[in-house]
Amino acid sequence: MLSYILISISIALAGVVYSSILTQPGQIFYPLWKRLELLPEWLFKPIIDCYKCVSGQMALWAFL
C-alpha cells in the first residue's frame, strides 16, 4: 500500500518536472515542445503540455 503511494507521488513529480520545468525556453525539452506544438490539441496536451494529463498518462501506463 505504501509503495503505491510512493510510486504515485514520484509519477506526479516527474510529470510536473517534465511538462512544466523542462519545456521552458532554454531547457532540454523546449525544441521537442516546439515541434509537438503542431499536433492537434487533444494529442499535444497528454504528451507534453498539461502536467495533469502527462502525470495521468504516466500513472495509467505504470499501473497497467
All heavy atoms as TSV, in Angstrom:
chain	resi	resn	atom	element	x	y	z
A	1	MET	N	N	0.814	-1.195	0.000
A	1	MET	CA	C	0.000	0.000	0.000
A	1	MET	C	C	0.860	1.261	0.000
A	1	MET	O	O	0.640	2.169	-0.776
A	1	MET	CB	C	-0.931	-0.033	1.217
A	1	MET	CG	C	-1.820	1.153	1.322
A	1	MET	SD	S	-3.081	1.066	0.068
A	1	MET	CE	C	-4.069	2.419	0.526
A	2	LEU	N	N	1.843	1.295	0.891
A	2	LEU	CA	C	2.727	2.452	0.967
A	2	LEU	C	C	3.552	2.604	-0.306
A	2	LEU	O	O	3.815	3.720	-0.744
A	2	LEU	CB	C	3.647	2.344	2.186
A	2	LEU	CG	C	4.579	3.513	2.447
A	2	LEU	CD1	C	3.762	4.788	2.673
A	2	LEU	CD2	C	5.467	3.241	3.615
A	3	SER	N	N	3.918	1.487	-0.917
A	3	SER	CA	C	4.699	1.563	-2.150
A	3	SER	C	C	3.888	2.184	-3.284
A	3	SER	O	O	4.443	2.922	-4.105
A	3	SER	CB	C	5.207	0.178	-2.550
A	3	SER	OG	O	4.135	-0.674	-2.854
A	4	TYR	N	N	2.579	1.916	-3.338
A	4	TYR	CA	C	1.737	2.535	-4.360
A	4	TYR	C	C	1.659	4.043	-4.170
A	4	TYR	O	O	1.652	4.804	-5.143
A	4	TYR	CB	C	0.330	1.954	-4.339
A	4	TYR	CG	C	0.235	0.553	-4.897
A	4	TYR	CD1	C	-0.610	-0.374	-4.308
A	4	TYR	CD2	C	0.967	0.167	-6.002
A	4	TYR	CE1	C	-0.715	-1.654	-4.805
A	4	TYR	CE2	C	0.865	-1.106	-6.512
A	4	TYR	CZ	C	0.030	-2.019	-5.909
A	4	TYR	OH	O	-0.069	-3.279	-6.414
A	5	ILE	N	N	1.607	4.481	-2.938
A	5	ILE	CA	C	1.564	5.918	-2.655
A	5	ILE	C	C	2.868	6.576	-3.070
A	5	ILE	O	O	2.860	7.641	-3.699
A	5	ILE	CB	C	1.258	6.158	-1.163
A	5	ILE	CG1	C	-0.153	5.678	-0.837
A	5	ILE	CG2	C	1.426	7.630	-0.802
A	5	ILE	CD1	C	-0.493	5.666	0.629
A	6	LEU	N	N	3.989	5.943	-2.763
A	6	LEU	CA	C	5.283	6.498	-3.149
A	6	LEU	C	C	5.461	6.527	-4.662
A	6	LEU	O	O	6.000	7.490	-5.213
A	6	LEU	CB	C	6.408	5.703	-2.489
A	6	LEU	CG	C	6.507	5.829	-0.977
A	6	LEU	CD1	C	7.592	4.910	-0.434
A	6	LEU	CD2	C	6.753	7.254	-0.562
A	7	ILE	N	N	5.011	5.492	-5.334
A	7	ILE	CA	C	5.077	5.469	-6.801
A	7	ILE	C	C	4.191	6.568	-7.384
A	7	ILE	O	O	4.599	7.263	-8.326
A	7	ILE	CB	C	4.677	4.081	-7.341
A	7	ILE	CG1	C	5.718	3.043	-6.971
A	7	ILE	CG2	C	4.492	4.116	-8.858
A	7	ILE	CD1	C	5.304	1.618	-7.255
A	8	SER	N	N	3.012	6.765	-6.831
A	8	SER	CA	C	2.101	7.806	-7.318
A	8	SER	C	C	2.687	9.198	-7.133
A	8	SER	O	O	2.597	10.043	-8.033
A	8	SER	CB	C	0.763	7.721	-6.588
A	8	SER	OG	O	0.158	6.488	-6.822
A	9	ILE	N	N	3.293	9.444	-5.995
A	9	ILE	CA	C	3.919	10.745	-5.754
A	9	ILE	C	C	5.102	10.951	-6.698
A	9	ILE	O	O	5.290	12.044	-7.247
A	9	ILE	CB	C	4.344	10.866	-4.279
A	9	ILE	CG1	C	3.104	10.951	-3.392
A	9	ILE	CG2	C	5.236	12.082	-4.054
A	9	ILE	CD1	C	3.370	10.852	-1.919
A	10	SER	N	N	5.879	9.914	-6.924
A	10	SER	CA	C	7.014	10.006	-7.849
A	10	SER	C	C	6.552	10.300	-9.268
A	10	SER	O	O	7.160	11.114	-9.975
A	10	SER	CB	C	7.818	8.710	-7.833
A	10	SER	OG	O	8.327	8.462	-6.563
A	11	ILE	N	N	5.491	9.659	-9.694
A	11	ILE	CA	C	4.952	9.894	-11.034
A	11	ILE	C	C	4.430	11.320	-11.155
A	11	ILE	O	O	4.664	11.990	-12.167
A	11	ILE	CB	C	3.855	8.870	-11.360
A	11	ILE	CG1	C	4.475	7.495	-11.596
A	11	ILE	CG2	C	3.031	9.297	-12.574
A	11	ILE	CD1	C	3.474	6.377	-11.738
A	12	ALA	N	N	3.754	11.804	-10.127
A	12	ALA	CA	C	3.242	13.173	-10.156
A	12	ALA	C	C	4.384	14.182	-10.243
A	12	ALA	O	O	4.316	15.132	-11.037
A	12	ALA	CB	C	2.389	13.440	-8.924
A	13	LEU	N	N	5.418	13.985	-9.467
A	13	LEU	CA	C	6.567	14.894	-9.512
A	13	LEU	C	C	7.270	14.838	-10.864
A	13	LEU	O	O	7.673	15.869	-11.412
A	13	LEU	CB	C	7.544	14.572	-8.389
A	13	LEU	CG	C	7.091	14.932	-6.988
A	13	LEU	CD1	C	8.084	14.428	-5.968
A	13	LEU	CD2	C	6.899	16.432	-6.865
A	14	ALA	N	N	7.424	13.649	-11.408
A	14	ALA	CA	C	8.061	13.506	-12.719
A	14	ALA	C	C	7.242	14.195	-13.808
A	14	ALA	O	O	7.803	14.843	-14.703
A	14	ALA	CB	C	8.251	12.030	-13.046
A	15	GLY	N	N	5.924	14.080	-13.747
A	15	GLY	CA	C	5.067	14.732	-14.730
A	15	GLY	C	C	5.148	16.243	-14.655
A	15	GLY	O	O	5.203	16.939	-15.682
A	16	VAL	N	N	5.198	16.797	-13.455
A	16	VAL	CA	C	5.303	18.252	-13.294
A	16	VAL	C	C	6.654	18.747	-13.778
A	16	VAL	O	O	6.741	19.735	-14.502
A	16	VAL	CB	C	5.060	18.652	-11.818
A	16	VAL	CG1	C	5.421	20.097	-11.582
A	16	VAL	CG2	C	3.612	18.408	-11.440
A	17	VAL	N	N	7.715	18.061	-13.405
A	17	VAL	CA	C	9.050	18.482	-13.836
A	17	VAL	C	C	9.181	18.382	-15.352
A	17	VAL	O	O	9.693	19.296	-15.997
A	17	VAL	CB	C	10.142	17.637	-13.126
A	17	VAL	CG1	C	11.501	17.854	-13.747
A	17	VAL	CG2	C	10.174	17.977	-11.650
A	18	TYR	N	N	8.692	17.289	-15.913
A	18	TYR	CA	C	8.790	17.079	-17.358
A	18	TYR	C	C	8.003	18.114	-18.147
A	18	TYR	O	O	8.523	18.713	-19.084
A	18	TYR	CB	C	8.312	15.671	-17.698
A	18	TYR	CG	C	8.030	15.413	-19.151
A	18	TYR	CD1	C	9.063	15.329	-20.072
A	18	TYR	CD2	C	6.728	15.248	-19.608
A	18	TYR	CE1	C	8.808	15.096	-21.410
A	18	TYR	CE2	C	6.462	15.002	-20.940
A	18	TYR	CZ	C	7.505	14.930	-21.832
A	18	TYR	OH	O	7.249	14.695	-23.147
A	19	SER	N	N	6.755	18.356	-17.776
A	19	SER	CA	C	5.910	19.207	-18.606
A	19	SER	C	C	5.943	20.680	-18.228
A	19	SER	O	O	5.609	21.521	-19.055
A	19	SER	CB	C	4.467	18.706	-18.588
A	19	SER	OG	O	3.933	18.835	-17.297
A	20	SER	N	N	6.339	21.029	-17.020
A	20	SER	CA	C	6.331	22.433	-16.617
A	20	SER	C	C	7.714	23.060	-16.581
A	20	SER	O	O	7.872	24.220	-16.945
A	20	SER	CB	C	5.694	22.585	-15.237
A	20	SER	OG	O	4.352	22.206	-15.275
A	21	ILE	N	N	8.700	22.320	-16.150
A	21	ILE	CA	C	10.029	22.893	-15.966
A	21	ILE	C	C	10.934	22.635	-17.169
A	21	ILE	O	O	11.552	23.565	-17.695
A	21	ILE	CB	C	10.666	22.353	-14.671
A	21	ILE	CG1	C	9.822	22.791	-13.470
A	21	ILE	CG2	C	12.102	22.831	-14.525
A	21	ILE	CD1	C	10.215	22.177	-12.167
A	22	LEU	N	N	10.987	21.406	-17.626
A	22	LEU	CA	C	11.929	21.056	-18.690
A	22	LEU	C	C	11.485	21.487	-20.080
A	22	LEU	O	O	12.230	21.304	-21.041
A	22	LEU	CB	C	12.204	19.555	-18.665
A	22	LEU	CG	C	12.923	19.050	-17.416
A	22	LEU	CD1	C	13.125	17.547	-17.496
A	22	LEU	CD2	C	14.244	19.759	-17.219
A	23	THR	N	N	10.291	22.065	-20.197
A	23	THR	CA	C	9.826	22.552	-21.506
A	23	THR	C	C	9.872	24.071	-21.602
A	23	THR	O	O	9.397	24.628	-22.591
A	23	THR	CB	C	8.396	22.067	-21.791
A	23	THR	OG1	O	7.543	22.504	-20.742
A	23	THR	CG2	C	8.342	20.568	-21.919
A	24	GLN	N	N	10.452	24.736	-20.612
A	24	GLN	CA	C	10.601	26.187	-20.653
A	24	GLN	C	C	11.687	26.558	-21.665
A	24	GLN	O	O	12.573	25.758	-21.946
A	24	GLN	CB	C	10.982	26.723	-19.270
A	24	GLN	CG	C	9.931	26.504	-18.219
A	24	GLN	CD	C	8.649	27.259	-18.542
A	24	GLN	OE1	O	8.679	28.415	-18.924
A	24	GLN	NE2	N	7.532	26.575	-18.390
A	25	PRO	N	N	11.640	27.770	-22.227
A	25	PRO	CA	C	12.694	28.180	-23.170
A	25	PRO	C	C	14.086	28.065	-22.534
A	25	PRO	O	O	14.307	28.467	-21.406
A	25	PRO	CB	C	12.353	29.634	-23.471
A	25	PRO	CG	C	10.884	29.733	-23.232
A	25	PRO	CD	C	10.597	28.778	-22.106
A	26	GLY	N	N	14.996	27.455	-23.272
A	26	GLY	CA	C	16.354	27.247	-22.806
A	26	GLY	C	C	16.572	25.919	-22.115
A	26	GLY	O	O	17.703	25.569	-21.798
A	27	GLN	N	N	15.511	25.155	-21.888
A	27	GLN	CA	C	15.640	23.861	-21.231
A	27	GLN	C	C	15.745	22.749	-22.276
A	27	GLN	O	O	15.546	22.964	-23.458
A	27	GLN	CB	C	14.462	23.614	-20.286
A	27	GLN	CG	C	14.382	24.577	-19.140
A	27	GLN	CD	C	15.578	24.472	-18.214
A	27	GLN	OE1	O	16.084	23.396	-17.930
A	27	GLN	NE2	N	16.051	25.618	-17.756
A	28	ILE	N	N	15.964	21.530	-21.824
A	28	ILE	CA	C	16.296	20.422	-22.718
A	28	ILE	C	C	15.137	19.986	-23.625
A	28	ILE	O	O	15.356	19.590	-24.769
A	28	ILE	CB	C	16.856	19.239	-21.910
A	28	ILE	CG1	C	17.485	18.220	-22.827
A	28	ILE	CG2	C	15.784	18.619	-21.036
A	28	ILE	CD1	C	18.333	17.198	-22.120
A	29	PHE	N	N	13.907	20.044	-23.154
A	29	PHE	CA	C	12.775	19.583	-23.961
A	29	PHE	C	C	12.054	20.704	-24.706
A	29	PHE	O	O	11.014	20.459	-25.316
A	29	PHE	CB	C	11.769	18.815	-23.096
A	29	PHE	CG	C	12.261	17.467	-22.667
A	29	PHE	CD1	C	12.282	17.114	-21.331
A	29	PHE	CD2	C	12.713	16.542	-23.592
A	29	PHE	CE1	C	12.738	15.886	-20.917
A	29	PHE	CE2	C	13.180	15.307	-23.194
A	29	PHE	CZ	C	13.188	14.971	-21.858
A	30	TYR	N	N	12.576	21.912	-24.671
A	30	TYR	CA	C	11.916	23.024	-25.367
A	30	TYR	C	C	11.847	22.802	-26.886
A	30	TYR	O	O	10.792	23.030	-27.483
A	30	TYR	CB	C	12.591	24.347	-25.045
A	30	TYR	CG	C	11.908	25.532	-25.669
A	30	TYR	CD1	C	10.645	25.923	-25.241
A	30	TYR	CD2	C	12.510	26.250	-26.690
A	30	TYR	CE1	C	10.010	27.002	-25.817
A	30	TYR	CE2	C	11.878	27.325	-27.268
A	30	TYR	CZ	C	10.630	27.706	-26.831
A	30	TYR	OH	O	9.995	28.774	-27.397
A	31	PRO	N	N	12.936	22.349	-27.555
A	31	PRO	CA	C	12.808	22.091	-29.004
A	31	PRO	C	C	11.752	21.028	-29.328
A	31	PRO	O	O	11.016	21.149	-30.310
A	31	PRO	CB	C	14.204	21.630	-29.415
A	31	PRO	CG	C	15.109	22.165	-28.373
A	31	PRO	CD	C	14.307	22.187	-27.104
A	32	LEU	N	N	11.664	20.005	-28.498
A	32	LEU	CA	C	10.639	18.980	-28.700
A	32	LEU	C	C	9.249	19.581	-28.532
A	32	LEU	O	O	8.335	19.275	-29.307
A	32	LEU	CB	C	10.855	17.827	-27.710
A	32	LEU	CG	C	9.830	16.706	-27.740
A	32	LEU	CD1	C	9.880	15.970	-29.068
A	32	LEU	CD2	C	10.064	15.767	-26.579
A	33	TRP	N	N	9.082	20.420	-27.522
A	33	TRP	CA	C	7.794	21.073	-27.273
A	33	TRP	C	C	7.382	21.914	-28.482
A	33	TRP	O	O	6.223	21.896	-28.885
A	33	TRP	CB	C	7.893	21.944	-26.024
A	33	TRP	CG	C	6.592	22.500	-25.568
A	33	TRP	CD1	C	5.683	21.888	-24.764
A	33	TRP	CD2	C	6.043	23.782	-25.880
A	33	TRP	NE1	N	4.610	22.710	-24.555
A	33	TRP	CE2	C	4.804	23.890	-25.228
A	33	TRP	CE3	C	6.489	24.857	-26.641
A	33	TRP	CZ2	C	4.006	25.013	-25.332
A	33	TRP	CZ3	C	5.696	25.977	-26.743
A	33	TRP	CH2	C	4.465	26.042	-26.081
A	34	LYS	N	N	8.327	22.642	-29.068
A	34	LYS	CA	C	8.022	23.471	-30.236
A	34	LYS	C	C	7.603	22.615	-31.428
A	34	LYS	O	O	6.714	22.988	-32.179
A	34	LYS	CB	C	9.230	24.340	-30.620
A	34	LYS	CG	C	9.538	25.452	-29.635
A	34	LYS	CD	C	8.384	26.376	-29.407
A	34	LYS	CE	C	8.213	27.350	-30.528
A	34	LYS	NZ	N	7.104	28.279	-30.327
A	35	ARG	N	N	8.227	21.464	-31.605
A	35	ARG	CA	C	7.851	20.583	-32.714
A	35	ARG	C	C	6.486	19.949	-32.493
A	35	ARG	O	O	5.684	19.829	-33.412
A	35	ARG	CB	C	8.896	19.493	-32.907
A	35	ARG	CG	C	10.164	19.989	-33.522
A	35	ARG	CD	C	11.064	18.847	-33.885
A	35	ARG	NE	N	12.381	19.361	-34.195
A	35	ARG	CZ	C	13.497	18.762	-33.891
A	35	ARG	NH1	N	13.463	17.592	-33.282
A	35	ARG	NH2	N	14.651	19.289	-34.206
A	36	LEU	N	N	6.239	19.511	-31.266
A	36	LEU	CA	C	4.973	18.847	-30.966
A	36	LEU	C	C	3.805	19.821	-30.891
A	36	LEU	O	O	2.652	19.398	-30.913
A	36	LEU	CB	C	5.081	18.065	-29.653
A	36	LEU	CG	C	6.001	16.856	-29.677
A	36	LEU	CD1	C	6.078	16.236	-28.288
A	36	LEU	CD2	C	5.546	15.836	-30.690
A	37	GLU	N	N	4.099	21.103	-30.804
A	37	GLU	CA	C	3.053	22.119	-30.737
A	37	GLU	C	C	2.179	22.122	-31.997
A	37	GLU	O	O	1.043	22.589	-31.977
A	37	GLU	CB	C	3.694	23.494	-30.540
A	37	GLU	CG	C	2.757	24.582	-30.161
A	37	GLU	CD	C	3.495	25.875	-29.869
A	37	GLU	OE1	O	4.561	26.114	-30.459
A	37	GLU	OE2	O	2.987	26.642	-29.055
A	38	LEU	N	N	2.695	21.563	-33.074
A	38	LEU	CA	C	1.952	21.498	-34.332
A	38	LEU	C	C	0.872	20.417	-34.324
A	38	LEU	O	O	-0.002	20.418	-35.198
A	38	LEU	CB	C	2.917	21.259	-35.499
A	38	LEU	CG	C	4.019	22.310	-35.665
A	38	LEU	CD1	C	4.993	21.881	-36.738
A	38	LEU	CD2	C	3.430	23.671	-35.976
A	39	LEU	N	N	0.930	19.510	-33.368
A	39	LEU	CA	C	-0.074	18.456	-33.266
A	39	LEU	C	C	-1.420	19.021	-32.829
A	39	LEU	O	O	-1.475	20.115	-32.254
A	39	LEU	CB	C	0.366	17.416	-32.234
A	39	LEU	CG	C	1.587	16.578	-32.570
A	39	LEU	CD1	C	1.985	15.737	-31.368
A	39	LEU	CD2	C	1.317	15.695	-33.766
A	40	PRO	N	N	-2.497	18.305	-33.075
A	40	PRO	CA	C	-3.798	18.744	-32.551
A	40	PRO	C	C	-3.770	18.791	-31.016
A	40	PRO	O	O	-3.014	18.061	-30.374
A	40	PRO	CB	C	-4.776	17.682	-33.035
A	40	PRO	CG	C	-4.050	16.821	-33.980
A	40	PRO	CD	C	-2.601	17.088	-33.861
A	41	GLU	N	N	-4.606	19.648	-30.448
A	41	GLU	CA	C	-4.598	19.869	-29.007
A	41	GLU	C	C	-4.882	18.592	-28.213
A	41	GLU	O	O	-4.267	18.359	-27.168
A	41	GLU	CB	C	-5.605	20.946	-28.634
A	41	GLU	CG	C	-5.586	21.310	-27.177
A	41	GLU	CD	C	-6.583	22.394	-26.836
A	41	GLU	OE1	O	-7.304	22.871	-27.723
A	41	GLU	OE2	O	-6.637	22.739	-25.659
A	42	TRP	N	N	-5.794	17.747	-28.708
A	42	TRP	CA	C	-6.152	16.536	-27.976
A	42	TRP	C	C	-4.975	15.562	-27.889
A	42	TRP	O	O	-4.944	14.694	-27.019
A	42	TRP	CB	C	-7.358	15.850	-28.609
A	42	TRP	CG	C	-7.141	15.369	-30.018
A	42	TRP	CD1	C	-7.378	16.054	-31.171
A	42	TRP	CD2	C	-6.644	14.093	-30.412
A	42	TRP	NE1	N	-7.053	15.295	-32.253
A	42	TRP	CE2	C	-6.599	14.069	-31.817
A	42	TRP	CE3	C	-6.232	12.963	-29.729
A	42	TRP	CZ2	C	-6.157	12.979	-32.546
A	42	TRP	CZ3	C	-5.790	11.868	-30.461
A	42	TRP	CH2	C	-5.763	11.889	-31.858
A	43	LEU	N	N	-3.993	15.697	-28.757
A	43	LEU	CA	C	-2.812	14.843	-28.719
A	43	LEU	C	C	-1.624	15.543	-28.064
A	43	LEU	O	O	-0.830	14.916	-27.363
A	43	LEU	CB	C	-2.455	14.427	-30.147
A	43	LEU	CG	C	-1.416	13.358	-30.359
A	43	LEU	CD1	C	-1.796	12.088	-29.606
A	43	LEU	CD2	C	-1.268	13.062	-31.829
A	44	PHE	N	N	-1.539	16.851	-28.242
A	44	PHE	CA	C	-0.428	17.634	-27.711
A	44	PHE	C	C	-0.461	17.717	-26.185
A	44	PHE	O	O	0.564	17.576	-25.523
A	44	PHE	CB	C	-0.468	19.039	-28.326
A	44	PHE	CG	C	0.540	20.003	-27.785
A	44	PHE	CD1	C	1.892	19.777	-27.948
A	44	PHE	CD2	C	0.140	21.143	-27.117
A	44	PHE	CE1	C	2.829	20.664	-27.453
A	44	PHE	CE2	C	1.061	22.039	-26.619
A	44	PHE	CZ	C	2.412	21.799	-26.797
A	45	LYS	N	N	-1.649	17.921	-25.620
A	45	LYS	CA	C	-1.763	18.076	-24.163
A	45	LYS	C	C	-1.298	16.842	-23.385
A	45	LYS	O	O	-0.488	16.966	-22.478
A	45	LYS	CB	C	-3.189	18.460	-23.776
A	45	LYS	CG	C	-3.480	19.915	-23.993
A	45	LYS	CD	C	-4.860	20.206	-23.465
A	45	LYS	CE	C	-5.024	21.555	-23.000
A	45	LYS	NZ	N	-4.623	22.130	-21.856
A	46	PRO	N	N	-1.777	15.636	-23.696
A	46	PRO	CA	C	-1.330	14.489	-22.894
A	46	PRO	C	C	0.121	14.089	-23.122
A	46	PRO	O	O	0.706	13.399	-22.302
A	46	PRO	CB	C	-2.247	13.350	-23.307
A	46	PRO	CG	C	-3.164	13.853	-24.321
A	46	PRO	CD	C	-2.867	15.280	-24.596
A	47	ILE	N	N	0.727	14.530	-24.218
A	47	ILE	CA	C	2.108	14.153	-24.481
A	47	ILE	C	C	3.090	15.056	-23.747
A	47	ILE	O	O	4.055	14.579	-23.156
A	47	ILE	CB	C	2.403	14.166	-25.997
A	47	ILE	CG1	C	1.641	13.052	-26.682
A	47	ILE	CG2	C	3.890	14.025	-26.272
A	47	ILE	CD1	C	1.788	13.040	-28.177
A	48	ILE	N	N	2.837	16.389	-23.746
A	48	ILE	CA	C	3.867	17.269	-23.207
A	48	ILE	C	C	3.340	18.556	-22.578
A	48	ILE	O	O	4.033	19.159	-21.768
A	48	ILE	CB	C	4.897	17.610	-24.319
A	48	ILE	CG1	C	6.219	18.050	-23.723
A	48	ILE	CG2	C	4.345	18.618	-25.293
A	48	ILE	CD1	C	7.352	18.073	-24.710
A	49	ASP	N	N	2.142	19.005	-22.855
A	49	ASP	CA	C	1.725	20.351	-22.454
A	49	ASP	C	C	1.121	20.438	-21.055
A	49	ASP	O	O	1.495	21.294	-20.269
A	49	ASP	CB	C	0.736	20.917	-23.480
A	49	ASP	CG	C	0.414	22.370	-23.220
A	49	ASP	OD1	O	1.341	23.126	-22.910
A	49	ASP	OD2	O	-0.760	22.741	-23.333
A	50	CYS	N	N	0.202	19.585	-20.724
A	50	CYS	CA	C	-0.553	19.676	-19.474
A	50	CYS	C	C	0.052	18.732	-18.436
A	50	CYS	O	O	0.103	17.528	-18.644
A	50	CYS	CB	C	-2.010	19.309	-19.749
A	50	CYS	SG	S	-3.035	19.133	-18.310
A	51	TYR	N	N	0.505	19.279	-17.305
A	51	TYR	CA	C	1.154	18.407	-16.315
A	51	TYR	C	C	0.189	17.403	-15.702
A	51	TYR	O	O	0.588	16.299	-15.345
A	51	TYR	CB	C	1.864	19.220	-15.230
A	51	TYR	CG	C	0.958	19.956	-14.278
A	51	TYR	CD1	C	0.513	19.362	-13.113
A	51	TYR	CD2	C	0.561	21.261	-14.545
A	51	TYR	CE1	C	-0.310	20.032	-12.233
A	51	TYR	CE2	C	-0.260	21.941	-13.681
A	51	TYR	CZ	C	-0.695	21.324	-12.519
A	51	TYR	OH	O	-1.520	21.997	-11.653
A	52	LYS	N	N	-1.085	17.764	-15.617
A	52	LYS	CA	C	-2.072	16.807	-15.103
A	52	LYS	C	C	-2.283	15.669	-16.092
A	52	LYS	O	O	-2.384	14.499	-15.699
A	52	LYS	CB	C	-3.391	17.509	-14.834
A	52	LYS	CG	C	-3.330	18.508	-13.715
A	52	LYS	CD	C	-4.655	19.223	-13.580
A	52	LYS	CE	C	-4.573	20.358	-12.589
A	52	LYS	NZ	N	-5.812	21.134	-12.545
A	53	CYS	N	N	-2.348	16.012	-17.372
A	53	CYS	CA	C	-2.538	14.998	-18.408
A	53	CYS	C	C	-1.318	14.086	-18.519
A	53	CYS	O	O	-1.456	12.867	-18.649
A	53	CYS	CB	C	-2.799	15.663	-19.752
A	53	CYS	SG	S	-4.221	16.755	-19.795
A	54	VAL	N	N	-0.127	14.678	-18.464
A	54	VAL	CA	C	1.112	13.900	-18.557
A	54	VAL	C	C	1.226	12.954	-17.364
A	54	VAL	O	O	1.539	11.771	-17.522
A	54	VAL	CB	C	2.335	14.839	-18.650
A	54	VAL	CG1	C	3.625	14.071	-18.472
A	54	VAL	CG2	C	2.340	15.585	-19.966
A	55	SER	N	N	0.962	13.453	-16.163
A	55	SER	CA	C	1.031	12.605	-14.968
A	55	SER	C	C	-0.015	11.499	-15.025
A	55	SER	O	O	0.259	10.360	-14.623
A	55	SER	CB	C	0.815	13.445	-13.712
A	55	SER	OG	O	1.836	14.392	-13.579
A	56	GLY	N	N	-1.191	11.806	-15.527
A	56	GLY	CA	C	-2.229	10.793	-15.669
A	56	GLY	C	C	-1.839	9.710	-16.642
A	56	GLY	O	O	-2.079	8.521	-16.396
A	57	GLN	N	N	-1.226	10.102	-17.764
A	57	GLN	CA	C	-0.763	9.105	-18.727
A	57	GLN	C	C	0.338	8.240	-18.146
A	57	GLN	O	O	0.352	7.022	-18.332
A	57	GLN	CB	C	-0.272	9.786	-20.005
A	57	GLN	CG	C	-1.364	10.314	-20.894
A	57	GLN	CD	C	-2.210	9.191	-21.462
A	57	GLN	OE1	O	-1.696	8.179	-21.922
A	57	GLN	NE2	N	-3.503	9.371	-21.416
A	58	MET	N	N	1.279	8.876	-17.438
A	58	MET	CA	C	2.358	8.105	-16.802
A	58	MET	C	C	1.794	7.118	-15.788
A	58	MET	O	O	2.231	5.960	-15.720
A	58	MET	CB	C	3.343	9.038	-16.112
A	58	MET	CG	C	4.231	9.813	-17.017
A	58	MET	SD	S	5.322	10.846	-16.026
A	58	MET	CE	C	6.356	11.546	-17.271
A	59	ALA	N	N	0.828	7.548	-15.001
A	59	ALA	CA	C	0.229	6.669	-13.996
A	59	ALA	C	C	-0.548	5.535	-14.663
A	59	ALA	O	O	-0.481	4.382	-14.212
A	59	ALA	CB	C	-0.685	7.472	-13.075
A	60	LEU	N	N	-1.278	5.860	-15.710
A	60	LEU	CA	C	-2.031	4.825	-16.412
A	60	LEU	C	C	-1.108	3.722	-16.913
A	60	LEU	O	O	-1.352	2.535	-16.660
A	60	LEU	CB	C	-2.784	5.437	-17.597
A	60	LEU	CG	C	-3.455	4.434	-18.544
A	60	LEU	CD1	C	-4.676	3.830	-17.885
A	60	LEU	CD2	C	-3.805	5.090	-19.848
A	61	TRP	N	N	-0.034	4.092	-17.601
A	61	TRP	CA	C	0.838	3.089	-18.171
A	61	TRP	C	C	1.733	2.431	-17.131
A	61	TRP	O	O	2.140	1.284	-17.305
A	61	TRP	CB	C	1.657	3.701	-19.302
A	61	TRP	CG	C	0.776	4.153	-20.419
A	61	TRP	CD1	C	0.513	5.435	-20.787
A	61	TRP	CD2	C	-0.017	3.318	-21.262
A	61	TRP	NE1	N	-0.392	5.450	-21.820
A	61	TRP	CE2	C	-0.726	4.166	-22.131
A	61	TRP	CE3	C	-0.210	1.946	-21.373
A	61	TRP	CZ2	C	-1.606	3.684	-23.090
A	61	TRP	CZ3	C	-1.087	1.468	-22.337
A	61	TRP	CH2	C	-1.767	2.330	-23.181
A	62	ALA	N	N	1.997	3.095	-16.032
A	62	ALA	CA	C	2.818	2.481	-14.981
A	62	ALA	C	C	2.040	1.427	-14.202
A	62	ALA	O	O	2.599	0.409	-13.803
A	62	ALA	CB	C	3.341	3.557	-14.036
A	63	PHE	N	N	0.741	1.682	-13.983
A	63	PHE	CA	C	-0.044	0.772	-13.155
A	63	PHE	C	C	-0.767	-0.308	-13.957
A	63	PHE	O	O	-1.446	-1.143	-13.380
A	63	PHE	CB	C	-1.017	1.542	-12.280
A	63	PHE	CG	C	-0.349	2.209	-11.114
A	63	PHE	CD1	C	-0.177	3.580	-11.079
A	63	PHE	CD2	C	0.113	1.454	-10.048
A	63	PHE	CE1	C	0.457	4.182	-10.012
A	63	PHE	CE2	C	0.738	2.048	-8.975
A	63	PHE	CZ	C	0.914	3.434	-8.955
A	64	LEU	N	N	-0.629	-0.292	-15.276
A	64	LEU	CA	C	-1.181	-1.398	-16.064
A	64	LEU	C	C	-0.253	-2.569	-15.898
A	64	LEU	O	O	-0.385	-3.633	-15.839
A	64	LEU	CB	C	-1.304	-1.033	-17.537
A	64	LEU	CG	C	-2.540	-0.271	-17.936
A	64	LEU	CD1	C	-2.540	-0.021	-19.436
A	64	LEU	CD2	C	-3.796	-0.990	-17.564
